[in-house]
Amino acid sequence: MKQLFITICLSIGLMSGSLWASAQEKDSLATAKRQLDHYRKSLGLDAAKAAQLNGIQNQYKKELNRVMADTTLDLSARKEKIRDLMDRKNGQLKKLLNTAQQQKMIPPSERLLAPTPKDY
């Protein structure tokens, strides 16, 4: 009887866990769709450019998180790496977007600083 009760409890736990993971995946897809729609509407982009922009932003966020998690970097090295990431992201955005769209996408603090000349 005790084993049956434990088995039922574990089964219920596993099913609810898989339902939760499925809900998370659906929420993630919905968030990605909302982000693409936002880029299309606010910047007047077509679906292809919105997808490119989303890819640039996601790559930047992923690399930024990696730099922030790197405990081997001191403060000045971390700042330099973040500046390089911003310069690369903004360079890619400048190739993709017109001036008015850049004004909306690139934060003023990043626009005011002169980017270092690099090939992106």
Secondary structure, 3 states (H helix, E strand, C coil): CHHHHHHHHHHHHHHHHHHHHHHHHHHHHHHHHHHHHHHHHHHCCCHHHHHHHHHHHHHHHHHHHHHHHCCCCCHHHHHHHHHHHHHHHHHHHHHHCCHHHHHHHCCHHHHHCCCCCCCC
